[in-house]
Amino acid sequence: MRQLLNVLFITKPEVYIGLNGENITIKEDNTIIARYPLHNLEEVVCFSNMGVSPALMEKCVEQNISVCFLTPTGRFRGRVIGETRGNVLLRKKQYRVSDDENESLQISRNFILGKVYNEKWQLERYIRQYPFRLPVEDMKKVSGRLSEYMGEIEASENLEQLRGFEGMAQMVYFSSFDHMILNQKEAFYFHGRNKRPPEDRVNSLLSFAYTLLANDIATALETVGLDPYVGFMHQDRPGRASLANDLIEELRAPIANRFVLSLINRKQLKEDDFEINDNKSVYINDSARRTFISEWQKGKQEKLTHPYLDEKIPWGLVPYTQALLLARYLRGDIDQYPPFFWK
């Protein structure tokens, strides 16, 4: 369980959530293991399979506390809300900002600043940790170029210019990605990003990780009341979760890329865990996919100190935290959207 920004996340799937007076109770094996006062809360997010008592749901409806239900793996199932709720006003504000390029630019700059900062930080972590196994001087030059692009991004005057700087920075970052693959290099090599279909094992893993992360982010946005299909930087298209594609940018390096590199370098996946089709597309097989998802879920339980909130949370709550902060910014509760700066 974790209370964060007045939202209670109940992450243990084997608990029952009930009401005792003015408190939420968390029961495991018929024993109360935690209590939380209702008056501090705006929302309850349940990853539980066991359920929520009708009395608690009625109390939450009366007090305008939304109750959001997700599967234990994080897929959105539904939400119970009271008669009056700010989600309509929040979404109307989201749509207005999406239609205003200047306002969209303010938010999008921070998404991409977070992305490039985190890519730069990842390279520098590897330089510090493996100085005798890497072309350090080349990677330092790449890090320096990413710093230059961060300045360009901050000074960008429109979304088209911002997209251009983001694309160039990504090419520079990926030019050093192969250096961070420390083991199994004959089978796991990276010569550039390719997709639809992925043409090598590393791109296959990256694409799968991005798919899982995008789903987590879309669920998080839905959970806090935002429309994942209306973004600020990525253009709206039917069936495209544009806002999820916006928010994923700052989380690619610290969550998805870091995870893929870890799987390869720890030899948790091997060369024969992949299928190569006639069109040269490469996909992980069923057994490896189960390993991938299992390790992905384990990784969500690892803790970090959130750079903006300065408190420990599981990695799995980072998308929800950033979605909450984005909603707070749109409501006017904070002056600007704080991107996730990995430390």
DOBA-268822 format. One record per atom (N, C-alpha, C, O): x, y, z; residue in three letters. Coordinates in steps of 0.05 Angstrom, whole numbers, plus 5000, padded with zeros to 4 digits. Layout:
! residues N
XYZAla ...
! end
This chain:
! residues 343
501749765000Met 500050005000Met 501750255000Met 504050255011Met 500750464988Arg 502350714986Arg 500450944982Arg 498850944964Arg 500651145000Gln 499051384997Gln 500851594984Gln 503051644993Gln 499951704961Leu 501651874945Leu 499952094933Leu 498052044919Leu 500552354939Leu 499052574928Leu 496052544934Leu 494452594917Leu 495352464958Asn 492652424967Asn 491152204952Asn 488752194951Asn 492752024940Val 491651784926Val 492751544940Val 495151514944Val 490951354948Leu 491851114961Leu 492050884941Leu 490050814929Leu 494450784937Phe 494850554919Phe 494950294935Phe 496550274953Phe 493150114930Ile 493049854943Ile 494149654924Ile 492649554906Ile 496649584927Thr 498049434907Thr 498149134913Thr 498948974895Thr 497349044937Lys 497448764943Lys 494848634932Lys 492648724939Lys 495048434915Pro 492648324903Pro 490948154921Pro 488648104915Pro 492048054944Glu 490547864960Glu 489347984985Glu 489047855005Glu 488448244983Val 487248375006Val 484448455000Val 483648494977Val 482848485021Tyr 480048585019Tyr 479948855032Tyr 481148905053Tyr 478549045018Ile 478549325027Ile 475849385038Ile 473849365024Ile 475849475063Gly 473249525076Gly 473149795090Gly 474949965086Gly 471049835106Leu 470550095119Leu 470150045149Leu 468749855157Leu 471550205165Asn 471150205194Asn 470950485204Asn 473050625206Asn 468550585209Gly 468150855216Gly 468851045193Gly 467551035172Gly 470851215197Glu 471751395176Glu 474451305165Glu 475951475154Glu 475051055167Asn 477650945158Asn 477250725138Asn 475450555140Asn 479050715118Ile 479350485101Ile 480950275116Ile 482950335128Ile 480050025115Thr 481549805127Thr 482449615105Thr 481049565086Thr 484849515109Ile 485949325090Ile 486249055105Ile 487649035125Ile 484848845095Lys 484848585109Lys 486348385092Lys 485948365068Lys 487948225105Glu 489247995093Glu 488847765111Glu 489647765135Glu 487647545100Asp 487047305117Asp 485347385141Asp 485847295163Asp 483347555136Asn 481447655157Asn 482747815179Asn 481547845201Asn 485247905175Thr 486648065195Thr 487148345183Thr 488148365161Thr 486448555198Ile 486848825189Ile 489848885190Ile 491048875212Ile 491048945167Ile 493948995167Ile 494649295163Ile 496949375166Ile 492549465156Ala 493049755153Ala 490349905154Ala 488249795148Ala 490550155163Arg 488250335163Arg 489150605152Arg 491350695155Arg 487250735137Tyr 487850995125Tyr 485351175129Tyr 483151095121Tyr 485651415140Pro 483351595143Pro 482251685116Pro 483851765098Pro 479651685113Leu 478451765087Leu 478752065082Leu 478952145059Leu 478752225102His 478652515098His 481152615084His 481152845074His 483352455083Asn 485852545070Asn 485852475040Asn 487652565026Asn 483852325030Leu 484052205004Leu 482352334983Leu 480252444988Leu 483352334958Glu 481852414934Glu 481152164917Glu 479152174903Glu 482751954920Glu 482251724903Glu 483551474916Glu 485551494930Glu 482351244910Val 483350984918Val 483750824893Val 481950794877Val 486150714889Val 486850554866Val 487450274875Val 489250224891Val 485750084866Cys 485849804876Cys 487049614855Cys 485949604833Cys 489149474862Phe 490149264845Phe 489148994856Phe 490248784849Phe 487148994873Ser 486348754888Ser 484348594872Ser 482648704858Ser 484548324875Asn 482648144864Asn 480348074883Asn 478247974875Asn 480748144909Met 478948054930Met 476448224932Met 474348134940Met 476648484924Gly 474348654924Gly 474348874945Gly 476148894961Gly 472149034943Val 471749264960Val 468949244972Val 467049174957Val 468649314997Ser 466049285010Ser 464049494998Ser 464849714993Ser 461549414995Pro 459449614987Pro 459349855005Pro 458850074995Pro 459749815031Ala 459650045050Ala 461850245044Ala 461350485045Ala 464250145037Leu 466450335030Leu 465850475004Leu 466350725002Leu 464850334984Met 464250464959Met 462050684963Met 462250894951Met 460050624979Glu 457950824984Glu 459151064998Glu 458451294991Glu 460851025018Lys 462151245032Lys 463851415013Lys 463851655015Lys 465351274996Cys 467051424977Cys 465351594958Cys 466051814951Cys 463151474949Val 461351634931Val 460351874945Val 460252094933Val 459551854970Glu 458552074986Glu 460552294989Glu 459952534988Glu 463152224992Gln 465252414997Gln 466852484971Gln 468952614973Gln 465852404948Asn 467152464923Asn 469952364921Asn 471752494911Asn 470352124932Ile 472951984930Ile 472551764909Ile 470951584912Ile 474051784887Ser 473651584866Ser 475151324874Ser 477251334887Ser 474051104865Val 475250844870Val 475850724842Val 473950674827Val 478350674836Cys 479150574810Cys 480150284813Cys 481650224831Cys 479250114795Phe 479949824796Phe 481749754772Phe 481149814749Phe 484049624779Leu 485849534759Leu 486449234765Leu 486049144787Leu 487149084744Thr 488048814748Thr 490748814763Thr 492049024763Thr 491548594775Pro 494148584788Pro 496448654770Pro 498548734779Pro 496148614744Thr 498248684725Thr 498048974715Thr 499749064700Thr 495949124724Gly 495849404719Gly 493949484697Gly 493949724689Gly 492349304686Arg 490449384665Arg 487949514677Arg 486749404696Arg 487049734665Phe 484749884675Phe 482249714672Phe 481649604650Phe 480549694694Arg 478049554692Arg 475649734695Arg 473549684682Arg 475749944712Gly 473550114715Gly 473850304739Gly 475850284754Gly 471950484742Arg 472150684763Arg 469350744774Arg 467450764759Arg 469250774801Val 466750864814Val 467151144824Val 469051204838Val 465351324815Ile 465651604824Ile 462951714833Ile 460851594828Ile 463051934848Gly 460652054858Gly 459152224838Gly 459952224814Gly 457052354847Glu 455352504829Glu 456852744817Glu 456452804793Glu 458552874833Thr 460053094823Thr 463053024824Thr 463952914844Thr 464453084802Arg 467253004801Arg 468653184781Arg 467453274761Arg 471153254786Gly 472653434770Gly 473653324744Gly 474953464728Gly 473253064738Asn 474352944714Asn 473353074689Asn 474953104670Asn 470853164688Val 469753294664Val 471253564660Val 472053624638Val 471553714681Leu 472953964679Leu 475953924672Leu 477054074657Leu 477053714683Leu 479853654677Leu 480253584648Leu 482053684634Leu 478453414637Arg 478653344609Arg 478053584590Arg 479353604569Arg 476253754598Lys 475753984582Lys 478254164580Lys 478854274560Lys 479554184603Lys 482054344603Lys 484154204586Lys 485654334571Lys 484353934588Gln 486253784571Gln 485753834542Gln 487553874526Gln 483153834533Tyr 482553874505Tyr 483154154496Tyr 484154204474Tyr 482754354514Arg 483354634507Arg 486354664503Arg 487254794484Arg 487954554521Val 490854574520Val 491854424495Val 493654524481Val 490654194488Ser 491454054465Ser 491054204439Ser 492554184420Ser 489054374439Asp 488454544415Asp 490054794414Asp 490054934394Asp 491554854435Asp 493155104436Asp 496155024434Asp 497254904452Asp 497355094412Glu 500155004407Glu 502055124428Glu 503854984436Glu 501655374436Asn 503555484455Asn 503355344482Asn 505455284494Asn 500955284491Glu 500655144517Glu 501654854514Glu 502954744532Glu 501154724491Ser 502154454487Ser 505154454486Ser 506354264496Ser 506354664475Leu 509254674474Leu 510554684502Leu 512554564506Leu 509254834520Gln 510354854547Gln 510554584560Gln 512554524573Gln 508454424557Ile 508454154569Ile 510353964554Ile 511953824566Ile 510253974527Ser 511853794511Ser 514853834515Ser 516353644515Ser 515654084519Arg 518454144524Arg 519453984548Arg 521553864548Arg 517753984569Asn 518553834593Asn 518653534589Asn 520353404600Asn 516753424573Phe 516853144566Phe 519553074554Phe 520852884562Phe 520453244534Ile 522853174519Ile 525353244535Ile 527353114532Ile 525253454551Leu 527553514568Leu 528053274587Leu 530353184591Leu 525853164598Gly 526152924615Gly 527252694599Gly 528952544610Gly 526352654575Lys 527352434558Lys 530352454554Lys 531852264559Lys 531252684544Val 534152714537Val 535852714562Val 538052604562Val 534952834584Tyr 536352824609Tyr 536852534618Tyr 539052464626Tyr 534752374617Asn 534852104626Asn 536651934608Asn 538051754618Asn 536651984582Glu 538451844564Glu 541351914571Glu 543151744571Glu 541852174575Lys 544552264582Lys 545452144609Lys 547752054612Lys 543652134628Trp 544252014654Trp 544851724652Trp 546651624666Trp 543451584635Gln 543951294632Gln 546751244621Gln 548151064630Gln 547451394600Leu 550151374589Leu 552351424611Leu 554251284613Leu 551851634626Glu 553851704647Glu 554051504669Glu 556251454680Glu 551851374675Arg 551951154695Arg 553650924685Arg 555250814700Arg 553350854660Tyr 554950634649Tyr 557950714648Tyr 559650544653Tyr 558550964641Ile 561251054641Ile 562551024668Ile 564850934671Ile 561051104689Arg 562151084716Arg 562450794725Arg 564450724739Arg 560550624718Gln 560550354728Gln 562350164713Gln 563449974724Gln 562850214687Tyr 564350034670Tyr 566450184654Tyr 566550154629Tyr 568250334667Pro 570050504652Pro 572150354635Pro 573150454616Pro 572650094643Phe 574649944628Phe 573449764607Phe 574949624593Phe 570849774604Arg 569549604584Arg 568149764562Arg 566949654544Arg 568450024564Leu 566950204546Leu 568850404532Leu 570950474543Leu 568150494508Pro 569650714496Pro 568850984509Pro 567251134499Pro 570051034532Val 569151254549Val 569251524535Val 567251674538Val 571351584521Glu 571451844508Glu 569251884488Glu 568152104486Glu 568651684472Asp 566551704452Asp 563851744466Asp 562251904457Asp 563351604488Met 560851634502Met 560651904516Met 558452014519Met 562852004526Lys 562852274538Lys 562052484517Lys 560652674523Lys 563052444492Lys 562352634471Lys 559352624465Lys 558052824460Lys 558252384465Val 555352354461Val 553852484483Val 551852624478Val 554752454508Ser 553452584531Ser 553552884528Ser 551553024534Ser 555752984519Gly 556053274515Gly 554053374493Gly 552953594496Gly 553753224472Arg 551953304451Arg 549053304461Arg 547453474453Arg 548353104478Leu 545653104490Leu 545253344507Leu 543053454507Leu 547253434521Ser 547053684537Ser 546453924519Ser 544754094525Ser 547753934496Glu 547254144477Glu 544354134467Glu 543054344464Glu 543453904461Tyr 540653874451Tyr 538653954473Tyr 536554064467Tyr 539353914498Met 537454004519Met 537154304519Met 534954404523Met 539354454513Gly 539154734510Gly 537454814486Gly 535855004488Gly 537754674464Glu 536054724440Glu 533154674446Glu 531354814437Glu 532654454460Ile 529854384467Ile 528554604484Ile 526254684479Ile 529954704504Glu 528954914521Glu 528255164505Glu 526455314512Glu 529855214484Ala 529455454468Ala 527555414444Ala 527055604429Ala 526555174440Ser 524855114417Ser 522355294417Ser 521155344438Ser 521655394393Glu 519555594391Glu 516855484381Glu 514855614383Glu 516855234372Asn 514355114363Asn 514654804365Asn 516854704368Asn 512454664361Leu 512454374364Leu 514054244342Leu 515454044347Leu 513954344318Glu 515454224296Glu 518454234302Glu 519954044298Glu 519454464312Gln 522254494319Gln 522954304342Gln 525054184342Gln 521154284362Leu 521654104384Leu 521853814375Leu 523653674384Leu 520053734357Arg 520253454347Arg 522853404332Arg 523953194334Arg 523853614318Gly 526353584304Gly 528653544323Gly 530353364318Gly 528853704344Phe 530953674364Phe 530753404378Phe 532753274384Phe 528353324384Glu 527953064397Glu 528952834380Glu 530252654390Glu 528252844354Gly 529252634336Gly 532252624333Gly 533352404333Gly 533452854332Met 536352864329Met 537752764355Met 539752614354Met 536652844378Ala 537752754403Ala 537552444406Ala 539352314416Ala 535252334397Gln 534952054399Gln 536951904382Gln 538051694390Gln 537452004358Met 539451874340Met 542251874354Met 543751684352Met 542952104367Val 545452114380Val 545651914404Val 547651774407Val 543551904419Tyr 543451714442Tyr 543751424432Tyr 545351274443Tyr 542151354411Phe 542251074402Phe 544951014389Phe 545550774386Phe 546451214381Ser 549151154370Ser 550951024390Ser 552950894383Ser 550351054416Ser 551950934437Ser 550550704451Ser 551650584470Ser 548150634442Phe 546650424456Phe 548050154455Phe 547950014475Phe 549250094433Asp 550549834430Asp 552849804450Asp 553449584459Asp 554150024458His 556350014478His 555349914505His 556849794520His 552749964511Met 551749884537Met 550949594538Met 550149494559Met 551049454516Ile 550649164515Ile 553349034521Ile 555149044504Ile 553648934545Leu 556248844554Leu 556748544550Leu 559048454550Leu 554548384547Asn 554848094545Asn 553248004520Asn 551448144511Asn 553847764511Gln 552447634489Gln 552347814464Gln 550347824450Gln 554547944458Lys 554448154437Lys 554248034409Lys 553348174391Lys 554947784405Glu 554547664379Glu 551647634372Glu 550847674349Glu 550047564391Ala 547147534387Ala 545547784391Ala 543547834378Ala 546447954410Phe 544948194418Phe 546648434409Phe 548448524424Phe 546148534386Tyr 547548774376Tyr 545448984368Tyr 543048914363Tyr 546249224367Phe 544449444361Phe 545849634341Phe 547849764348Phe 544649654317His 545849824297His 543950054289His 544250194269His 541850094306Gly 539850304301Gly 537050204306Gly 536549964305Gly 535350384311Arg 532550314318Arg 531050234293Arg 531050374273Arg 529749994293Asn 527849914272Asn 525549774285Asn 525749654306Asn 523249794272Lys 520749684283Lys 518749634260Lys 519249714237Lys 516649504267Arg 514449444248Arg 515449324222Arg 515049444201Arg 516849094222Pro 517448934245Pro 520348984255Pro 521949104241Pro 520948904280Pro 523648924290Pro 525448714275Pro 524548494269Pro 527848794268Glu 529648634251Glu 531948504267Glu 533648374254Glu 532048544292Asp 534148414308Asp 533048374337Asp 530948474343Asp 534548224353Arg 533548154379Arg 533248394398Arg 531348404413Arg 535148584397Val 534948814414Val 532548984408Val 531049064426Val 532049034382Asn 529749194374Asn 527149044381Asn 525149174388Asn 527148784379Ser 524848624387Ser 524148674417Ser 521848704424Ser 526248664433Leu 525848704462Leu 524948994468Leu 523249034485Leu 526249184455Leu 525449464459Leu 522549504452Leu 521049634467Leu 521649404429Ser 518949444420Ser 516949314440Ser 514849434446Ser 517649084450Phe 515848954470Phe 515749104496Phe 513649144508Phe 518049204505Ala 518149364530Ala 516549624526Ala 515049704545Ala 516749754503Tyr 515350004499Tyr 512349954498Tyr 510750114507Tyr 511449724487Thr 508649654487Thr 507549624515Thr 505449724522Thr 509049474532Leu 508149444560Leu 508049704575Leu 506249764590Leu 510149874571Leu 510250124585Leu 508050314575Leu 506850454592Leu 507550314549Ala 505350484539Ala 502650404551Ala 501050574556Ala 502250144554Asn 499750054566Asn 499550144595Asn 497450234605Asn 501750124610Asp 501850214638Asp 501150514639Asp 499750604657Asp 502250674621Ile 501850964621Ile 499051024614Ile 497751204626Ile 497950894593Ala 495150944586Ala 493250884609Ala 491351034614Ala 493850664623Thr 492150594646Thr 492450814668Thr 490450894680Thr 494850904673Ala 495351114693Ala 493851364686Ala 492651494703Ala 493851444661Leu 492451694652Leu 489451664656Leu 488151844666Leu 488451424648Glu 485551374652Glu 484851374682Glu 482751474689Glu 486651274698Thr 486151264727Thr 485951534739Thr 484251574757Thr 487451734731Val 487351994743Val 485352174729Val 484952414736Val 483952064709Gly 481752224696Gly 482552364670Gly 480852514660Gly 484952314660Leu 485752434634Leu 485052244611Leu 484752004614Leu 484752364587Asp 484152214563Asp 486752134550Asp 488152304539Asp 487451874550Pro 490051794539Pro 490251834508Pro 492451814497Pro 488051894495Tyr 488051914466Tyr 488252204456Tyr 488352244432Tyr 488452394474Val 488752674466Val 491352784477Val 491552834501Val 493352814460Gly 496052894469Gly 496653184463Gly 495053334453Gly 499153254470Phe 500153524466Phe 502353544445Phe 502653744431Phe 503853334442Met 506053334423Met 505553144400Met 505853224377Met 504652894406His 504052714384His 501252774373His 499352834388His 501052764347Gln 498552844335Gln 496352634340Gln 496952394341Gln 493852724342Asp 491652544347Asp 490952384322Asp 490752494300Asp 490652124326Arg 489851944304Arg 487851754316Arg 488051684339Arg 485951644300Pro 484051444310Pro 485551204321Pro 487251084308Pro 484951134346Gly 486150894358Gly 488950944370Gly 490150754380Gly 489951184368Arg 492751234377Arg 492551374404Arg 491351584407Arg 493851254424Ala 493851374451Ala 495951594452Ala 498151554462Ala 495351834441Ser 497352044437Ser 498552144463Ser 500952184464Ser 496852184483Leu 497952284508Leu 499852074522Leu 501852144534Leu 499051814519Ala 500851604529Ala 503551614514Ala 505651564526Ala 503351664488Asn 505851684472Asn 507451934480Asn 509951924478Asn 506152144489Asp 507652374499Asp 509052304525Asp 511452354528Asp 507652194544Leu 508652144571Leu 510751924571Leu 512551914589Leu 510651744552Ile 512551524552Ile 515451624546Ile 517351494554Ile 515651854533Glu 518351934524Glu 520351954547Glu 522551864544Glu 519552084568Glu 521452124591Glu 521951874606Glu 523851864622Glu 520251664601Leu 520551414617Leu 521851194601Leu 522350974612Leu 522451234575Arg 523651024559Arg 526350934570Arg 526750694575Arg 528151124575Ala 530851044584Ala 530850934612Ala 532050714616Ala 529551064632Pro 529850954659Pro 528250704664Pro 528950544683Pro 526150644649Ile 524550414653Ile 524950194632Ile 526049984638Ile 524250254607Ala 524350054586Ala 527149984577Ala 527949754577Ala 528750184570Asn 531450134560Asn 533150004581Asn 534649824576Asn 532950114606Arg 534550004628Arg 533849704632Arg 535549544637Arg 531249644630Phe 530349364635Phe 531349184613Phe 532348964619Phe 531249264588Val 532149104566Val 535149044568Val 536048824565Val 536749254574Leu 539549214578Leu 540249024601Leu 542048864599Leu 538649044622Ser 539048874645Ser 538548574638Ser 540048404645Ser 536348524623Leu 535748254614Leu 538048134598Leu 538747894602Leu 539148294580Ile 541248194563Ile 543848154579Ile 545147944577Ile 544648364594Asn 547148354608Asn 547248144630Asn 549348044637Asn 544948094642Arg 544847884663Arg 544347604651Arg 544247404666Arg 544147594624Lys 543747334610Lys 541147194618Lys 540946954619Lys 539047364624Gln 536447244630Gln 534947164605Gln 533147004607Gln 535747264582Leu 534847174556Leu 537247104540Leu 539347224542Leu 536846894523Lys 539046794507Lys 538446814477Lys 536246884469Lys 540346744461Glu 540146764432Glu 537746594421Glu 536346694403Glu 537346354432Asp 535246184422Asp 532446234433Asp 530646074429Asp 532146464447Asp 529546534458Asp 527846694437Asp 525846814444Asp 528746704412Phe 527546864392Phe 526846704367Phe 528046494361Phe 524746794353Glu 523946674328Glu 524546874305Glu 523847104307Glu 525846774284Ile 526446944261Ile 524746844238Ile 524946614229Ile 522947024228Asn 521046944207Asn 522246984179Asn 524447084176Asn 520746894159Asp 521746904131Asp 522247194122Asp 524047234106Asp 520747384133Asn 521247664125Asn 523347804142Asn 523648044142Asn 524947634157Lys 527147724174Lys 526247874199Lys 527947984213Lys 523647874204Ser 522747994229Ser 523447804253Ser 523547564250Ser 524047924276Val 524947774299Val 523047824323Val 522548054329Val 522147614335Tyr 520347634358Tyr 521247434380Tyr 522247224373Tyr 520747504405Ile 521347324426Ile 519247104426Ile 516947144419Ile 520146854433Asn 518246634433Asn 516546634459Asn 516946804476Asn 514646444460Asp 512746444482Asp 514146414510Asp 513346554529Asp 516046234511Ser 517346184537Ser 518846444546Ser 518746514569Ser 520346564527Ala 521746804534Ala 519947034541Ala 520547204557Ala 517647044528Arg 515647254534Arg 514747234563Arg 514347434576Arg 514346984572Arg 513446944600Arg 515647034619Arg 515147164639Arg 518146974612Thr 520447064628Thr 520547374629Thr 520847494650Thr 520247494605Phe 520247784603Phe 518147914621Phe 518748094636Phe 515647814619Ile 513447934634Ile 513847894664Ile 513348074680Ile 514847654671Ser 515347594700Ser 517447794711Ser 517047904733Ser 519647834696Glu 521648014706Glu 520748304705Glu 521448464723Glu 519048374686Trp 517948644684Trp 516248704709Trp 516448914721Trp 514648504717Gln 512948554741Gln 514648564766Gln 514048714784Gln 516848394768Lys 518648414791Lys 519948684792Lys 520248804814Lys 520748784769Gly 522049044768Gly 520349274779Gly 521349474790Gly 517749244776Lys 515849454785Lys 515849474816Lys 515149674827Lys 516749254829Gln 516749264859Gln 519249384870Gln 519249454894Gln 521349424854Glu 523749544864Glu 523249844871Glu 521549974858Glu 524649944891Lys 524050214901Lys 526150414891Lys 528450344885Lys 525150654888Leu 526950884882Leu 525851124897Leu 523551124906Leu 527551334900Thr 526651584911Thr 525751764888Thr 527351834870Thr 523151834888His 522152004866His 523552274866His 523552404887His 524552364844Pro 526152614844Pro 524652864851Pro 525753054861Pro 522052874846Tyr 520453104852Tyr 519153084879Tyr 519253284895Tyr 518052854886Leu 516652824912Leu 518652774935Leu 517952814958Leu 521052674928Asp 523052614948Asp 522052404968Asp 522552434992Asp 520652204958Glu 519951984976Glu 520051724960Glu 519951714935Glu 520451504975Lys 520851244962Lys 518151134952Lys 516151134966Lys 518251044927Ile 515950914915Ile 516950674898Ile 519250674890Ile 515250484892Pro 516050274873Pro 516250384844Pro 514750574837Pro 517950274828Trp 518150354800Trp 515550334786Trp 514950494768Trp 513850134794Gly 511350094781Gly 509350324784Gly 507450354769Gly 509850504804Leu 508050724808Leu 509050984794Leu 507751184796Leu 511450974781Val 512451214768Val 510551314746Val 510051554746Val 509351144729Pro 507451244709Pro 505051384723Pro 504051584713Pro 504051264745Tyr 501751384758Tyr 502551644771Tyr 500951834771Tyr 504951664782Thr 505751904795Thr 505952134774Thr 505052354779Thr 507152074751Gln 507452274731Gln 504752354719Gln 504252594713Gln 502852164717Ala 500152234708Ala 498752414728Ala 497352594720Ala 499152354754Leu 497952524775Leu 499052804774Leu 497552994776Leu 501652824770Leu 502953094768Leu 501953244744Leu 501553484745Leu 501553104722Leu 500553234698Leu 497753334703Leu 497053564695Leu 496053174716Ala 493353264722Ala 493353494741Ala 491753684738Ala 495253494760Arg 495453714779Arg 496253974764Arg 495154194770Arg 498053954745Tyr 498754184730Tyr 496454294714Tyr 495954534714Tyr 494954124701Leu 492654214685Leu 490554334702Leu 489154524693Leu 490254244726Arg 488254364745Arg 489254634756Arg 487654784768Arg 491854694752Gly 492854944763Gly 493954914791Gly 494455124804Gly 494254674801Asp 495254634828Asp 498254674831Asp 499254744852Asp 499754634809Ile 502654684808Ile 503254854784Ile 501754854764Ile 505554994785Asp 506155194764Asp 506955074738Asp 506355194717Asp 508254844738Gln 508954714713Gln 509154414717Gln 509254324740Gln 509054264695Tyr 509253974697Tyr 512053904703Tyr 513853964687Tyr 512653754725Pro 515353674732Pro 516053404719Pro 514953204727Pro 517753404699Pro 518453144686Pro 520052964706Pro 521053064726Pro 520152714699Phe 521552524715Phe 524552534708Phe 525352434687Phe 526152654726Phe 528952664722Phe 530252444739Phe 530452464763Phe 531152234725Trp 532251994738Trp 534852064752Trp 536552204741Trp 535151974777Lys 537652014792Lys 538451754805Lys 540451754819Lys 
! end
